[in-house]
Amino acid sequence: MPITPDTKDWTWVLARPCPECGFDTTAIAATDVARLAREQSDVWVALLASDRDLRARPSDDRWSALEYACHVRDVFRLADRRVELMTTQDDPTFANWDQDATAIEDAYERQEPADVATQIGAAASALASRLDAVSGDVWLRSGRRSDGARFTVESFARYVIHDPIHHVVDVGASLPGISPGS
């Protein structure tokens, strides 16, 4: 059975805690996101180095840990690009990204965990470094998704860090011992 595409508008996480993973973006400052990205990278790298069956799906309609890791890598990459656009252009519109199509086109399930771990580390580091360089009014620069959702650098940073944290919880459900704070 193919994965059912996620069509939810997750921007609500900017206003209230996520009931599924418990993460509260309202409780963090955008200036904390670089550190959180590095920490989440470490969690994902450890998960990918574990002796667990990373390719096994817990059910036909849920991604495997490896597929989630590939997605997290791509989220870090995409976030870095979008922050770059917001800090260098006036109110850019972000190209649409179909995460489900990317998973299929890039054959997430066939990627090598060690390679993905290295790539997550690099992508999280790039995003963290870009965010470390943001200061003052740059946090207020804006951009928007193709669906019309508007962000500032500040709100986008808080929004995007929810994703890798949330997916650690998703994977933790099928891989005991892995949690956001691990």
OpenMM code with the backbone's topology and positions (N, CA, C; nanometers):
from openmm import Vec3, app, unit

residues = "MET PRO ILE THR PRO ASP THR LYS ASP TRP THR TRP VAL LEU ALA ARG PRO CYS PRO GLU CYS GLY PHE ASP THR THR ALA ILE ALA ALA THR ASP VAL ALA ARG LEU ALA ARG GLU GLN SER ASP VAL TRP VAL ALA LEU LEU ALA SER ASP ARG ASP LEU ARG ALA ARG PRO SER ASP ASP ARG TRP SER ALA LEU GLU TYR ALA CYS HIS VAL ARG ASP VAL PHE ARG LEU ALA ASP ARG ARG VAL GLU LEU MET THR THR GLN ASP ASP PRO THR PHE ALA ASN TRP ASP GLN ASP ALA THR ALA ILE GLU ASP ALA TYR GLU ARG GLN GLU PRO ALA ASP VAL ALA THR GLN ILE GLY ALA ALA ALA SER ALA LEU ALA SER ARG LEU ASP ALA VAL SER GLY ASP VAL TRP LEU ARG SER GLY ARG ARG SER ASP GLY ALA ARG PHE THR VAL GLU SER PHE ALA ARG TYR VAL ILE HIS ASP PRO ILE HIS HIS VAL VAL ASP VAL GLY ALA SER LEU PRO GLY ILE SER PRO GLY SER".split()
positions = [
    Vec3(0.0846, -0.1175, 0.0000),
    Vec3(0.0000, 0.0000, 0.0000),
    Vec3(0.0895, 0.1243, 0.0000),
    Vec3(0.0625, 0.2191, -0.0894),
    Vec3(0.1447, 0.3399, -0.0921),
    Vec3(0.1151, 0.4293, 0.0284),
    Vec3(0.2113, 0.5135, 0.0587),
    Vec3(0.1948, 0.6101, 0.1665),
    Vec3(0.0877, 0.7113, 0.1250),
    Vec3(-0.0035, 0.7403, 0.2140),
    Vec3(-0.1036, 0.8432, 0.1873),
    Vec3(-0.0361, 0.9794, 0.2016),
    Vec3(-0.0423, 1.0618, 0.0982),
    Vec3(0.0245, 1.1922, 0.1062),
    Vec3(-0.0275, 1.2757, 0.2231),
    Vec3(0.0654, 1.3458, 0.2867),
    Vec3(0.0299, 1.4344, 0.3976),
    Vec3(-0.0107, 1.5687, 0.3387),
    Vec3(-0.1359, 1.6025, 0.3518),
    Vec3(-0.1868, 1.7279, 0.2964),
    Vec3(-0.2217, 1.8287, 0.4064),
    Vec3(-0.1827, 1.7984, 0.5305),
    Vec3(-0.2124, 1.8886, 0.6414),
    Vec3(-0.1325, 2.0183, 0.6269),
    Vec3(-0.1911, 2.1263, 0.6723),
    Vec3(-0.1203, 2.2531, 0.6837),
    Vec3(-0.0653, 2.2596, 0.8254),
    Vec3(0.0626, 2.2323, 0.8408),
    Vec3(0.1242, 2.2225, 0.9721),
    Vec3(0.1607, 2.3584, 1.0321),
    Vec3(0.1246, 2.4697, 0.9670),
    Vec3(0.1612, 2.6006, 1.0210),
    Vec3(0.0971, 2.6278, 1.1572),
    Vec3(-0.0053, 2.5533, 1.1936),
    Vec3(-0.0678, 2.5703, 1.3249),
    Vec3(0.0309, 2.5454, 1.4383),
    Vec3(0.1421, 2.4746, 1.4118),
    Vec3(0.2397, 2.4498, 1.5190),
    Vec3(0.3049, 2.5787, 1.5669),
    Vec3(0.2876, 2.6874, 1.4923),
    Vec3(0.3408, 2.8164, 1.5368),
    Vec3(0.2543, 2.8791, 1.6463),
    Vec3(0.1356, 2.8254, 1.6670),
    Vec3(0.0426, 2.8840, 1.7631),
    Vec3(0.0176, 2.7974, 1.8868),
    Vec3(0.0442, 2.6670, 1.8763),
    Vec3(0.0148, 2.5793, 1.9904),
    Vec3(0.1020, 2.4540, 1.9836),
    Vec3(0.1191, 2.3873, 2.0967),
    Vec3(0.2004, 2.2652, 2.0998),
    Vec3(0.1417, 2.1562, 2.0099),
    Vec3(0.2273, 2.0725, 1.9580),
    Vec3(0.1835, 1.9595, 1.8769),
    Vec3(0.1337, 1.8489, 1.9700),
    Vec3(0.0088, 1.8063, 1.9545),
    Vec3(-0.0434, 1.7020, 2.0434),
    Vec3(0.0201, 1.5649, 2.0173),
    Vec3(0.0796, 1.5460, 1.9013),
    Vec3(0.1393, 1.4161, 1.8690),
    Vec3(0.2795, 1.4007, 1.9273),
    Vec3(0.3618, 1.5059, 1.9187),
    Vec3(0.5000, 1.4937, 1.9661),
    Vec3(0.5273, 1.5757, 2.0913),
    Vec3(0.4380, 1.6696, 2.1237),
    Vec3(0.4526, 1.7512, 2.2430),
    Vec3(0.5398, 1.8745, 2.2268),
    Vec3(0.6033, 1.8921, 2.1113),
    Vec3(0.6922, 2.0063, 2.0931),
    Vec3(0.6114, 2.1355, 2.0827),
    Vec3(0.6602, 2.2380, 2.1486),
    Vec3(0.5913, 2.3663, 2.1538),
    Vec3(0.6814, 2.4736, 2.0929),
    Vec3(0.6539, 2.5120, 1.9700),
    Vec3(0.7359, 2.6134, 1.9033),
    Vec3(0.7216, 2.7497, 1.9680),
    Vec3(0.6117, 2.7723, 2.0405),
    Vec3(0.5934, 2.9022, 2.1048),
    Vec3(0.6858, 2.9178, 2.2252),
    Vec3(0.7416, 2.8085, 2.2731),
    Vec3(0.8272, 2.8110, 2.3913),
    Vec3(0.9746, 2.8297, 2.3575),
    Vec3(1.0070, 2.8400, 2.2291),
    Vec3(1.1473, 2.8565, 2.1907),
    Vec3(1.1652, 2.9874, 2.1146),
    Vec3(1.2843, 3.0382, 2.1217),
    Vec3(1.3209, 3.1562, 2.0435),
    Vec3(1.3828, 3.1090, 1.9128),
    Vec3(1.3665, 3.1879, 1.8105),
    Vec3(1.4268, 3.1536, 1.6816),
    Vec3(1.5778, 3.1378, 1.6948),
    Vec3(1.6372, 3.2119, 1.7861),
    Vec3(1.7818, 3.2021, 1.8060),
    Vec3(1.8241, 3.0676, 1.8657),
    Vec3(1.7288, 2.9894, 1.9146),
    Vec3(1.7576, 2.8549, 1.9655),
    Vec3(1.7551, 2.7484, 1.8569),
    Vec3(1.7027, 2.7816, 1.7403),
    Vec3(1.6806, 2.6800, 1.6365),
    Vec3(1.8112, 2.6245, 1.5820),
    Vec3(1.9144, 2.7048, 1.5688),
    Vec3(2.0424, 2.6526, 1.5192),
    Vec3(2.0934, 2.5413, 1.6110),
    Vec3(2.0887, 2.5669, 1.7416),
    Vec3(2.1314, 2.4646, 1.8380),
    Vec3(2.0433, 2.3404, 1.8280),
    Vec3(1.9121, 2.3609, 1.8185),
    Vec3(1.8196, 2.2482, 1.8082),
    Vec3(1.8426, 2.1678, 1.6804),
    Vec3(1.8739, 2.2349, 1.5711),
    Vec3(1.9021, 2.1635, 1.4457),
    Vec3(2.0247, 2.0747, 1.4625),
    Vec3(2.1277, 2.1277, 1.5272),
    Vec3(2.2484, 2.0462, 1.5510),
    Vec3(2.2168, 1.9279, 1.6413),
    Vec3(2.1380, 1.9516, 1.7457),
    Vec3(2.1013, 1.8428, 1.8368),
    Vec3(2.0189, 1.7365, 1.7643),
    Vec3(1.9240, 1.7785, 1.6840),
    Vec3(1.8425, 1.6821, 1.6116),
    Vec3(1.9251, 1.6050, 1.5097),
    Vec3(2.0213, 1.6715, 1.4495),
    Vec3(2.1115, 1.6008, 1.3592),
    Vec3(2.1812, 1.4872, 1.4332),
    Vec3(2.2291, 1.5157, 1.5532),
    Vec3(2.2963, 1.4119, 1.6323),
    Vec3(2.2029, 1.2955, 1.6626),
    Vec3(2.0770, 1.3250, 1.6932),
    Vec3(1.9795, 1.2195, 1.7214),
    Vec3(1.9605, 1.1318, 1.5978),
    Vec3(1.9437, 1.1960, 1.4822),
    Vec3(1.9217, 1.1199, 1.3589),
    Vec3(2.0449, 1.0402, 1.3179),
    Vec3(2.1619, 1.0982, 1.3357),
    Vec3(2.2857, 1.0252, 1.3034),
    Vec3(2.2977, 0.9015, 1.3926),
    Vec3(2.2678, 0.9154, 1.5202),
    Vec3(2.2723, 0.8011, 1.6118),
    Vec3(2.1706, 0.6957, 1.5722),
    Vec3(2.0520, 0.7388, 1.5359),
    Vec3(1.9492, 0.6447, 1.4935),
    Vec3(1.9973, 0.5660, 1.3700),
    Vec3(2.0571, 0.6366, 1.2757),
    Vec3(2.1015, 0.5703, 1.1521),
    Vec3(2.2208, 0.4780, 1.1751),
    Vec3(2.2928, 0.4978, 1.2842),
    Vec3(2.4062, 0.4108, 1.3169),
    Vec3(2.3640, 0.2934, 1.4046),
    Vec3(2.2390, 0.2901, 1.4449),
    Vec3(2.1918, 0.1837, 1.5335),
    Vec3(2.1839, 0.0509, 1.4578),
    Vec3(2.1670, -0.0554, 1.5331),
    Vec3(2.1590, -0.1880, 1.4714),
    Vec3(2.0157, -0.2285, 1.4403),
    Vec3(1.9278, -0.1325, 1.4353),
    Vec3(1.7868, -0.1584, 1.4074),
    Vec3(1.7646, -0.1779, 1.2576),
    Vec3(1.6535, -0.2398, 1.2241),
    Vec3(1.6159, -0.2560, 1.0838),
    Vec3(1.5549, -0.1239, 1.0363),
    Vec3(1.6377, -0.0403, 0.9793),
    Vec3(1.5970, 0.0945, 0.9406),
    Vec3(1.5077, 0.0971, 0.8176),
    Vec3(1.5061, -0.0126, 0.7422),
    Vec3(1.4282, -0.0167, 0.6182),
    Vec3(1.2869, -0.0724, 0.6383),
    Vec3(1.2615, -0.1294, 0.7531),
    Vec3(1.1307, -0.1912, 0.7791),
    Vec3(1.0268, -0.0837, 0.8086),
    Vec3(0.9170, -0.0944, 0.7405),
    Vec3(0.8042, -0.0051, 0.7679),
    Vec3(0.7202, -0.0673, 0.8799),
    Vec3(0.6776, 0.0134, 0.9774),
    Vec3(0.5948, -0.0407, 1.0851),
    Vec3(0.4589, -0.0865, 1.0347),
    Vec3(0.4148, -0.0278, 0.9246),
    Vec3(0.2928, -0.0692, 0.8555),
    Vec3(0.3075, -0.0227, 0.7109),
    Vec3(0.2241, -0.0765, 0.6254),
    Vec3(0.2352, -0.0444, 0.4832),
    Vec3(0.2160, 0.1028, 0.4515),
    Vec3(0.1448, 0.1723, 0.5378),
    Vec3(0.1131, 0.3120, 0.5086),
    Vec3(0.1986, 0.4117, 0.5868),
    Vec3(0.3085, 0.3636, 0.6484),
    Vec3(0.3994, 0.4522, 0.7239),
    Vec3(0.5413, 0.4339, 0.6755),
    Vec3(0.6150, 0.5433, 0.6705),
    Vec3(0.7544, 0.5375, 0.6289),
    Vec3(0.8393, 0.4596, 0.7288),
    Vec3(0.9464, 0.4039, 0.6787),
    Vec3(1.0478, 0.3402, 0.7630),
    Vec3(1.1339, 0.4495, 0.8273),
    Vec3(1.2157, 0.4103, 0.9236),
    Vec3(1.3079, 0.5059, 0.9864),
    Vec3(1.4017, 0.5662, 0.8826),
    Vec3(1.4485, 0.4861, 0.7881),
    Vec3(1.5370, 0.5372, 0.6839),
    Vec3(1.4649, 0.6393, 0.5963),
    Vec3(1.3424, 0.6106, 0.5609),
    Vec3(1.2669, 0.7048, 0.4778),
    Vec3(1.2424, 0.8364, 0.5527),
    Vec3(1.2099, 0.8276, 0.6811),
    Vec3(1.1943, 0.9497, 0.7603),
    Vec3(1.3274, 1.0257, 0.7673),
    Vec3(1.4369, 0.9542, 0.7830),
    Vec3(1.5681, 1.0201, 0.7895),
    Vec3(1.5978, 1.0941, 0.6594),
    Vec3(1.5678, 1.0326, 0.5469),
    Vec3(1.5881, 1.0998, 0.4181),
    Vec3(1.5021, 1.2251, 0.4097),
    Vec3(1.3799, 1.2151, 0.4570),
    Vec3(1.2893, 1.3300, 0.4580),
    Vec3(1.3462, 1.4421, 0.5465),
    Vec3(1.3940, 1.4070, 0.6643),
    Vec3(1.4514, 1.5065, 0.7553),
    Vec3(1.5710, 1.5740, 0.6895),
    Vec3(1.6569, 1.4973, 0.6249),
    Vec3(1.7704, 1.5553, 0.5522),
    Vec3(1.7215, 1.6583, 0.4518),
    Vec3(1.6184, 1.6209, 0.3757),
    Vec3(1.5668, 1.7107, 0.2723),
    Vec3(1.4973, 1.8326, 0.3318),
    Vec3(1.4352, 1.8172, 0.4479),
    Vec3(1.3752, 1.9322, 0.5168),
    Vec3(1.4845, 2.0303, 0.5577),
    Vec3(1.5946, 1.9796, 0.6148),
    Vec3(1.7056, 2.0683, 0.6502),
    Vec3(1.7588, 2.1403, 0.5260),
    Vec3(1.7750, 2.0685, 0.4170),
    Vec3(1.8243, 2.1303, 0.2925),
    Vec3(1.7279, 2.2377, 0.2416),
    Vec3(1.6007, 2.2034, 0.2390),
    Vec3(1.4990, 2.2963, 0.1907),
    Vec3(1.4910, 2.4195, 0.2811),
    Vec3(1.4973, 2.3987, 0.4103),
    Vec3(1.4910, 2.5102, 0.5049),
    Vec3(1.6097, 2.6038, 0.4851),
    Vec3(1.7267, 2.5475, 0.4660),
    Vec3(1.8448, 2.6305, 0.4423),
    Vec3(1.8252, 2.7170, 0.3180),
    Vec3(1.7750, 2.6581, 0.2139),
    Vec3(1.7512, 2.7328, 0.0893),
    Vec3(1.6462, 2.8419, 0.1109),
    Vec3(1.5412, 2.8110, 0.1816),
    Vec3(1.4353, 2.9098, 0.2024),
    Vec3(1.4819, 3.0242, 0.2920),
    Vec3(1.5608, 2.9945, 0.3942),
    Vec3(1.6160, 3.1019, 0.4764),
    Vec3(1.7102, 3.1874, 0.3915),
    Vec3(1.7894, 3.1227, 0.3079),
    Vec3(1.8770, 3.1986, 0.2176),
    Vec3(1.7949, 3.2937, 0.1302),
    Vec3(1.6860, 3.2440, 0.0731),
    Vec3(1.6016, 3.3284, -0.0115),
    Vec3(1.5450, 3.4469, 0.0673),
    Vec3(1.4958, 3.4208, 0.1869),
    Vec3(1.4361, 3.5285, 0.2661),
    Vec3(1.5390, 3.6336, 0.3069),
    Vec3(1.6632, 3.5904, 0.3264),
    Vec3(1.7649, 3.6859, 0.3711),
    Vec3(1.8325, 3.7582, 0.2557),
    Vec3(1.8074, 3.7143, 0.1326),
    Vec3(1.8736, 3.7775, 0.0179),
    Vec3(1.7772, 3.8367, -0.0837),
    Vec3(1.6485, 3.8053, -0.0732),
    Vec3(1.5489, 3.8565, -0.1670),
    Vec3(1.4342, 3.9205, -0.0891),
    Vec3(1.3623, 4.0070, -0.1573),
    Vec3(1.2456, 4.0686, -0.0951),
    Vec3(1.1230, 3.9806, -0.1145),
    Vec3(1.0708, 3.9314, -0.0036),
    Vec3(0.9468, 3.8534, 0.0008),
    Vec3(0.9374, 3.7473, -0.1098),
    Vec3(1.0336, 3.6543, -0.1148),
    Vec3(1.0288, 3.5514, -0.2193),
    Vec3(0.9117, 3.4546, -0.2001),
    Vec3(0.8669, 3.3969, -0.3099),
    Vec3(0.7712, 3.2869, -0.3062),
    Vec3(0.8509, 3.1590, -0.3256),
    Vec3(0.8334, 3.0652, -0.2351),
    Vec3(0.9079, 2.9397, -0.2407),
    Vec3(0.8435, 2.8450, -0.3406),
    Vec3(0.9259, 2.7772, -0.4159),
    Vec3(0.8759, 2.6742, -0.5070),
    Vec3(0.8059, 2.5665, -0.4251),
    Vec3(0.7030, 2.5073, -0.4823),
    Vec3(0.6319, 2.3996, -0.4157),
    Vec3(0.7248, 2.2800, -0.3988),
    Vec3(0.7104, 2.2097, -0.2877),
    Vec3(0.7858, 2.0875, -0.2641),
    Vec3(0.6872, 1.9780, -0.2273),
    Vec3(0.6855, 1.8739, -0.3078),
    Vec3(0.6002, 1.7583, -0.2815),
    Vec3(0.6871, 1.6525, -0.2146),
    Vec3(0.6775, 1.6444, -0.0838),
    Vec3(0.7628, 1.5531, -0.0084),
    Vec3(0.7388, 1.4068, -0.0457),
    Vec3(0.6174, 1.3733, -0.0796),
    Vec3(0.5868, 1.2347, -0.1137),
    Vec3(0.6438, 1.1975, -0.2499),
    Vec3(0.6340, 1.2897, -0.3452),
    Vec3(0.6934, 1.2656, -0.4774),
    Vec3(0.8453, 1.2551, -0.4656),
    Vec3(0.9045, 1.3383, -0.3817),
    Vec3(1.0497, 1.3333, -0.3612),
    Vec3(1.0913, 1.1983, -0.3046),
    Vec3(1.0150, 1.1466, -0.2098),
    Vec3(1.0474, 1.0169, -0.1499),
    Vec3(1.0506, 0.9071, -0.2551),
    Vec3(0.9569, 0.9128, -0.3490),
    Vec3(0.9514, 0.8125, -0.4551),
    Vec3(1.0623, 0.8351, -0.5570),
    Vec3(1.0736, 0.9589, -0.6056),
    Vec3(1.1732, 0.9906, -0.7092),
    Vec3(1.3152, 0.9641, -0.6614),
    Vec3(1.3438, 0.9936, -0.5357),
    Vec3(1.4791, 0.9756, -0.4823),
    Vec3(1.4997, 0.8388, -0.4176),
    Vec3(1.3995, 0.7527, -0.4276),
    Vec3(1.4079, 0.6159, -0.3752),
    Vec3(1.4638, 0.6140, -0.2321),
    Vec3(1.3950, 0.6845, -0.1454),
    Vec3(1.4383, 0.6917, -0.0063),
    Vec3(1.4669, 0.5534, 0.0521),
    Vec3(1.3834, 0.4584, 0.0193),
    Vec3(1.3955, 0.3253, 0.0803),
    Vec3(1.5226, 0.2511, 0.0383),
    Vec3(1.5887, 0.2961, -0.0670),
    Vec3(1.7098, 0.2288, -0.1152),
    Vec3(1.8385, 0.3034, -0.0808),
    Vec3(1.8283, 0.4145, -0.0109),
    Vec3(1.9484, 0.4911, 0.0216),
    Vec3(2.0256, 0.4228, 0.1345),
    Vec3(2.1527, 0.4544, 0.1421),
    Vec3(2.2394, 0.3934, 0.2435),
    Vec3(2.2367, 0.4756, 0.3721),
    Vec3(2.2061, 0.4114, 0.4848),
    Vec3(2.1969, 0.4849, 0.6109),
    Vec3(2.3213, 0.5676, 0.6449),
    Vec3(2.4401, 0.5151, 0.6218),
    Vec3(2.5617, 0.5901, 0.6545),
    Vec3(2.5728, 0.7160, 0.5692),
    Vec3(2.5343, 0.7057, 0.4427),
    Vec3(2.5363, 0.8237, 0.3557),
    Vec3(2.4337, 0.9261, 0.4011),
    Vec3(2.3158, 0.8793, 0.4356),
    Vec3(2.2096, 0.9697, 0.4808),
    Vec3(2.2523, 1.0380, 0.6105),
    Vec3(2.3180, 0.9649, 0.6995),
    Vec3(2.3653, 1.0243, 0.8252),
    Vec3(2.4627, 1.1387, 0.7972),
    Vec3(2.5565, 1.1165, 0.7082),
    Vec3(2.6520, 1.2216, 0.6708),
    Vec3(2.5800, 1.3410, 0.6105),
    Vec3(2.4818, 1.3137, 0.5262),
    Vec3(2.4071, 1.4202, 0.4587),
    Vec3(2.3205, 1.4984, 0.5569),
    Vec3(2.2603, 1.4300, 0.6545),
    Vec3(2.1825, 1.5005, 0.7572),
    Vec3(2.2740, 1.5937, 0.8353),
    Vec3(2.3902, 1.5433, 0.8736),
    Vec3(2.4855, 1.6265, 0.9476),
    Vec3(2.5224, 1.7514, 0.8702),
    Vec3(2.5506, 1.7354, 0.7428),
    Vec3(2.5893, 1.8495, 0.6593),
    Vec3(2.4732, 1.9468, 0.6411),
    Vec3(2.3537, 1.8939, 0.6167),
    Vec3(2.2375, 1.9803, 0.5925),
    Vec3(2.1977, 2.0564, 0.7186),
    Vec3(2.1985, 1.9883, 0.8325),
    Vec3(2.1644, 2.0554, 0.9588),
    Vec3(2.2691, 2.1608, 0.9935),
    Vec3(2.3947, 2.1291, 0.9677),
    Vec3(2.5019, 2.2240, 0.9948),
    Vec3(2.4907, 2.3477, 0.9070),
    Vec3(2.4571, 2.3285, 0.7804),
    Vec3(2.4414, 2.4422, 0.6888),
    Vec3(2.3273, 2.5322, 0.7348),
    Vec3(2.2137, 2.4710, 0.7698),
    Vec3(2.1006, 2.5503, 0.8182),
    Vec3(2.1377, 2.6219, 0.9479),
    Vec3(2.2004, 2.5521, 1.0405),
    Vec3(2.2375, 2.6119, 1.1686),
    Vec3(2.3335, 2.7289, 1.1480),
    Vec3(2.4304, 2.7118, 1.0613),
    Vec3(2.5248, 2.8208, 1.0344),
    Vec3(2.4550, 2.9414, 0.9735),
    Vec3(2.3626, 2.9160, 0.8835),
    Vec3(2.2881, 3.0265, 0.8221),
    Vec3(2.2060, 3.1001, 0.9286),
    Vec3(2.1420, 3.0248, 1.0170),
    Vec3(2.0626, 3.0875, 1.1226),
    Vec3(2.1505, 3.1599, 1.2243),
    Vec3(2.2684, 3.1060, 1.2530),
    Vec3(2.3613, 3.1735, 1.3441),
    Vec3(2.4010, 3.3113, 1.2916),
    Vec3(2.3984, 3.3279, 1.1596),
    Vec3(2.4390, 3.4547, 1.0975),
    Vec3(2.3267, 3.5585, 1.0954),
    Vec3(2.2041, 3.5170, 1.1288),
    Vec3(2.0902, 3.6091, 1.1262),
    Vec3(2.0898, 3.6930, 1.2539),
    Vec3(2.0630, 3.8220, 1.2376),
    Vec3(2.0517, 3.9103, 1.3540),
    Vec3(1.9609, 4.0279, 1.3209),
    Vec3(1.9225, 4.0979, 1.4253),
    Vec3(1.8452, 4.2209, 1.4090),
    Vec3(1.7202, 4.2053, 1.3242),
    Vec3(1.6988, 4.3027, 1.2375),
    Vec3(1.5784, 4.3057, 1.1539),
    Vec3(1.5733, 4.1965, 1.0478),
    Vec3(1.6840, 4.1268, 1.0272),
    Vec3(1.6828, 4.0173, 0.9280),
    Vec3(1.5843, 3.9090, 0.9709),
    Vec3(1.5644, 3.8917, 1.1030),
    Vec3(1.4676, 3.7939, 1.1510),
    Vec3(1.3261, 3.8260, 1.1027),
    Vec3(1.3020, 3.9508, 1.0663),
    Vec3(1.1684, 3.9947, 1.0247),
    Vec3(1.1467, 3.9886, 0.8737),
    Vec3(1.2513, 3.9559, 0.7983),
    Vec3(1.2357, 3.9443, 0.6529),
    Vec3(1.1378, 3.8308, 0.6230),
    Vec3(1.0632, 3.8449, 0.5147),
    Vec3(0.9533, 3.7512, 0.4895),
    Vec3(0.9708, 3.6717, 0.3608),
    Vec3(0.8887, 3.5686, 0.3532),
    Vec3(0.8771, 3.4837, 0.2353),
    Vec3(0.7461, 3.4097, 0.2459),
    Vec3(0.7070, 3.3460, 0.1360),
    Vec3(0.5801, 3.2716, 0.1410),
    Vec3(0.5880, 3.1459, 0.0578),
    Vec3(0.5137, 3.0489, 0.1041),
    Vec3(0.5027, 2.9234, 0.0300),
    Vec3(0.4095, 2.9436, -0.0875),
    Vec3(0.4136, 2.8508, -0.1804),
    Vec3(0.3271, 2.8586, -0.2986),
    Vec3(0.1792, 2.8480, -0.2614),
    Vec3(0.1487, 2.7941, -0.1414),
    Vec3(0.0088, 2.7857, -0.0978),
    Vec3(-0.0375, 2.9137, -0.0276),
    Vec3(0.0509, 3.0133, -0.0206),
    Vec3(0.0156, 3.1415, 0.0383),
    Vec3(0.0563, 3.1589, 0.1837),
    Vec3(0.1006, 3.0524, 0.2508),
    Vec3(0.1437, 3.0655, 0.3902),
    Vec3(0.2625, 3.1608, 0.3972),
    Vec3(0.2528, 3.2604, 0.4861),
    Vec3(0.3567, 3.3616, 0.5000),
    Vec3(0.4407, 3.3341, 0.6243),
    Vec3(0.5693, 3.3585, 0.6092),
    Vec3(0.6631, 3.3396, 0.7193),
    Vec3(0.7565, 3.4579, 0.7258),
    Vec3(0.8129, 3.4810, 0.8435),
    Vec3(0.9327, 3.5618, 0.8577),
    Vec3(1.0461, 3.4616, 0.8800),
    Vec3(1.1684, 3.5072, 0.8752),
    Vec3(1.2789, 3.4166, 0.9059),
    Vec3(1.2571, 3.3595, 1.0460),
    Vec3(1.2135, 3.4435, 1.1378),
    Vec3(1.1898, 3.4013, 1.2758),
    Vec3(1.0827, 3.2920, 1.2841),
    Vec3(0.9680, 3.3147, 1.2227),
    Vec3(0.8604, 3.2154, 1.2326),
    Vec3(0.8944, 3.0890, 1.1541),
    Vec3(0.9629, 3.1048, 1.0418),
    Vec3(1.0001, 2.9875, 0.9627),
    Vec3(1.0981, 2.8995, 1.0397),
    Vec3(1.1942, 2.9599, 1.1070),
    Vec3(1.2910, 2.8815, 1.1846),
    Vec3(1.2187, 2.7983, 1.2913),
    Vec3(1.1284, 2.8621, 1.3646),
    Vec3(1.0539, 2.7895, 1.4685),
    Vec3(0.9642, 2.6822, 1.4067),
    Vec3(0.9032, 2.7143, 1.2928),
    Vec3(0.8152, 2.6197, 1.2229),
    Vec3(0.8929, 2.4952, 1.1772),
    Vec3(1.0059, 2.5170, 1.1143),
    Vec3(1.0758, 2.4059, 1.0496),
    Vec3(1.1406, 2.3110, 1.1500),
    Vec3(1.1810, 2.3591, 1.2668),
    Vec3(1.2474, 2.2693, 1.3618),
    Vec3(1.1509, 2.1662, 1.4196),
    Vec3(1.0221, 2.1946, 1.4128),
    Vec3(0.9240, 2.0971, 1.4588),
    Vec3(0.9352, 1.9671, 1.3788),
    Vec3(0.9639, 1.9769, 1.2506),
    Vec3(0.9628, 1.8593, 1.1631),
    Vec3(1.0587, 1.7494, 1.2072),
    Vec3(1.1899, 1.7770, 1.2230),
    Vec3(1.2786, 1.6669, 1.2645),
    Vec3(1.2477, 1.6141, 1.4034),
    Vec3(1.2004, 1.7011, 1.4920),
    Vec3(1.1638, 1.6569, 1.6264),
    Vec3(1.0410, 1.5666, 1.6199),
    Vec3(0.9418, 1.6078, 1.5442),
    Vec3(0.8196, 1.5299, 1.5296),
    Vec3(0.8495, 1.3915, 1.4710),
    Vec3(0.9359, 1.3873, 1.3724),
    Vec3(0.9629, 1.2592, 1.3068),
    Vec3(1.0479, 1.1657, 1.3924),
    Vec3(1.1251, 1.2192, 1.4860),
    Vec3(1.1918, 1.1311, 1.5824),
    Vec3(1.0858, 1.0570, 1.6627),
    Vec3(0.9802, 1.1277, 1.6982),
    Vec3(0.8704, 1.0638, 1.7708),
    Vec3(0.8017, 0.9609, 1.6801),
    Vec3(0.7790, 0.9960, 1.5538),
    Vec3(0.7204, 0.8994, 1.4604),
    Vec3(0.8046, 0.7726, 1.4538),
    Vec3(0.9335, 0.7875, 1.4422),
    Vec3(1.0231, 0.6728, 1.4329),
    Vec3(1.0337, 0.6019, 1.5663),
    Vec3(1.0323, 0.6779, 1.6741),
    Vec3(1.0413, 0.6188, 1.8073),
    Vec3(0.9271, 0.5243, 1.8357),
    Vec3(0.8142, 0.5490, 1.7721),
    Vec3(0.6989, 0.4601, 1.7920),
    Vec3(0.7292, 0.3201, 1.7391),
    Vec3(0.8140, 0.3134, 1.6355),
    Vec3(0.8471, 0.1823, 1.5792),
    Vec3(0.9865, 0.1379, 1.6207),
    Vec3(1.0657, 0.2300, 1.6779),
    Vec3(1.2014, 0.1971, 1.7231),
    Vec3(1.2177, 0.2411, 1.8679),
    Vec3(1.1801, 0.1564, 1.9626),
    Vec3(1.1865, 0.1942, 2.1036),
    Vec3(1.3271, 0.2411, 2.1412),
    Vec3(1.3307, 0.3378, 2.2332),
    Vec3(1.4584, 0.3884, 2.2809),
    Vec3(1.5059, 0.5125, 2.2086),
    Vec3(1.4393, 0.5508, 2.1004),
    Vec3(1.4754, 0.6713, 2.0278),
    Vec3(1.3716, 0.7768, 2.0631),
    Vec3(1.4160, 0.8890, 2.1154),
    Vec3(1.3236, 0.9968, 2.1512),
    Vec3(1.3878, 1.1306, 2.1179),
    Vec3(1.3077, 1.2370, 2.1122),
    Vec3(1.3615, 1.3676, 2.0743),
    Vec3(1.4783, 1.4121, 2.1595),
    Vec3(1.4794, 1.3788, 2.2854),
    Vec3(1.5875, 1.4234, 2.3729),
    Vec3(1.7057, 1.3289, 2.3807),
    Vec3(1.7007, 1.2183, 2.3074),
    Vec3(1.8105, 1.1196, 2.3145),
    Vec3(1.9404, 1.1761, 2.2634),
] * unit.nanometer
topology = app.Topology()
chain = topology.addChain("A")
for resn in residues:
    res = topology.addResidue(resn, chain)
    for name in ("N", "CA", "C"):
        topology.addAtom(name, app.Element.getBySymbol(name[0]), res)
